[in-house]
Amino acid sequence: MILVAGPYRSGTGDDPAKLAANVRAMNEAALALHRAGHLPVTGEALALPLLETAGSTGPDDPLFAELFHPVAERLLDRCDAVLRIGGPSEGADRMVARARAQGKEIYTEIADLTGVPAEAGR
């Protein structure tokens, strides 16, 4: 099971279209991992529906702080590795540091896990 970690809010100004684009990038990487025989997961896939159900009003509310990163951290604890994608992201870098501290494998190139360059999946 591989956690795909990338930017969610970084560089978006919390613009919903940019947030969605970041989620899509993680999902595209996850799809490539799945097709290569891995079980990919993202914290966003679990946290965002919980935030909606809890009534979160956006990334700056207390529910976001309660759920978003803690869900990803609990998920990471059950993963075997992390694939770090995208640009700068404090949250994704925290996931990598946590994974490294747990002795998990860290990948920065999707081709290292799939044998297929990232561009080929698009």
C-alpha positions as CSV (number, residue, x, y, z in Angstrom):
1,M,0.0,0.0,0.0
2,I,1.5,3.3,-1.1
3,L,0.5,6.7,0.0
4,V,0.6,9.3,-2.8
5,A,1.6,12.6,-1.1
6,G,1.6,15.8,-3.0
7,P,0.5,19.4,-2.7
8,Y,-3.2,20.0,-1.8
9,R,-3.3,23.7,-0.7
10,S,0.2,24.9,-1.5
11,G,0.2,27.6,-4.1
12,T,-3.5,27.5,-4.6
13,G,-4.7,30.4,-2.5
14,D,-7.5,27.9,-1.7
15,D,-9.0,28.3,-5.1
16,P,-11.4,25.4,-5.5
17,A,-10.3,24.7,-9.1
18,K,-6.6,24.6,-8.1
19,L,-7.4,22.4,-5.1
20,A,-9.3,20.0,-7.4
21,A,-6.3,20.0,-9.9
22,N,-4.0,19.0,-7.1
23,V,-6.3,16.1,-6.1
24,R,-6.5,15.1,-9.7
25,A,-2.7,14.9,-10.0
26,M,-2.6,12.6,-6.9
27,N,-5.4,10.5,-8.3
28,E,-3.6,10.2,-11.7
29,A,-0.5,8.9,-9.9
30,A,-2.6,6.6,-7.8
31,L,-4.2,5.2,-11.0
32,A,-0.8,4.5,-12.5
33,L,0.2,2.7,-9.3
34,H,-2.9,0.6,-9.3
35,R,-2.4,-0.4,-12.9
36,A,1.2,-1.5,-11.9
37,G,-0.2,-3.8,-9.3
38,H,0.0,-1.6,-6.2
39,L,-2.7,-0.5,-3.7
40,P,-2.5,3.3,-3.9
41,V,-4.1,5.6,-1.3
42,T,-4.4,9.3,-0.7
43,G,-5.2,11.1,2.5
44,E,-7.5,13.4,0.5
45,A,-9.6,10.4,-0.6
46,L,-10.4,9.8,3.1
47,A,-10.3,13.2,4.7
48,L,-12.3,15.3,2.2
49,P,-15.5,13.2,2.5
50,L,-15.1,13.3,6.3
51,L,-14.7,17.1,6.2
52,E,-17.8,17.5,4.1
53,T,-19.8,15.2,6.4
54,A,-18.6,17.1,9.5
55,G,-19.7,20.4,8.0
56,S,-16.4,21.9,7.3
57,T,-16.6,25.4,5.7
58,G,-13.1,25.3,4.3
59,P,-9.4,24.8,4.9
60,D,-9.2,27.4,7.6
61,D,-11.9,26.1,9.9
62,P,-11.2,24.0,13.1
63,L,-12.6,20.8,11.5
64,F,-10.0,21.0,8.8
65,A,-7.2,21.1,11.4
66,E,-8.9,18.3,13.3
67,L,-9.3,15.9,10.3
68,F,-7.2,16.7,7.3
69,H,-3.6,15.9,8.3
70,P,-4.5,13.5,11.1
71,V,-6.4,11.3,8.7
72,A,-3.4,11.2,6.4
73,E,-1.0,10.5,9.2
74,R,-3.1,7.5,10.5
75,L,-3.3,6.2,6.9
76,L,0.5,6.6,6.4
77,D,1.1,4.5,9.5
78,R,-0.5,1.5,7.7
79,C,1.3,2.1,4.4
80,D,4.4,0.4,3.1
81,A,5.8,3.4,1.2
82,V,5.2,6.9,0.0
83,L,5.3,8.4,-3.5
84,R,6.0,12.1,-3.2
85,I,4.7,14.0,-6.2
86,G,4.3,17.6,-7.3
87,G,5.9,20.8,-6.1
88,P,6.3,22.4,-2.7
89,S,4.0,21.2,0.1
90,E,4.6,21.4,3.8
91,G,2.0,18.6,4.4
92,A,3.4,16.2,1.8
93,D,6.9,16.9,3.2
94,R,5.6,16.1,6.7
95,M,4.3,12.7,5.4
96,V,7.7,11.9,3.9
97,A,9.5,12.8,7.1
98,R,7.1,10.7,9.1
99,A,7.5,7.8,6.7
100,R,11.3,8.1,6.7
101,A,11.2,8.0,10.6
102,Q,9.2,4.8,10.4
103,G,11.7,3.2,8.0
104,K,9.4,3.2,5.0
105,E,10.4,3.5,1.4
106,I,10.2,6.9,-0.2
107,Y,9.8,7.3,-4.0
108,T,9.9,10.6,-5.9
109,E,9.6,9.1,-9.4
110,I,6.5,7.2,-10.4
111,A,8.6,5.2,-12.9
112,D,10.5,3.7,-10.0
113,L,7.3,1.9,-9.0
114,T,5.5,1.4,-12.3
115,G,8.3,1.1,-14.9
116,V,6.3,3.8,-16.9
117,P,7.3,7.5,-16.9
118,A,4.6,9.7,-15.4
119,E,4.0,11.5,-18.8
120,A,3.0,8.2,-20.4
121,G,-0.1,7.9,-18.2
122,R,-1.6,11.2,-19.5
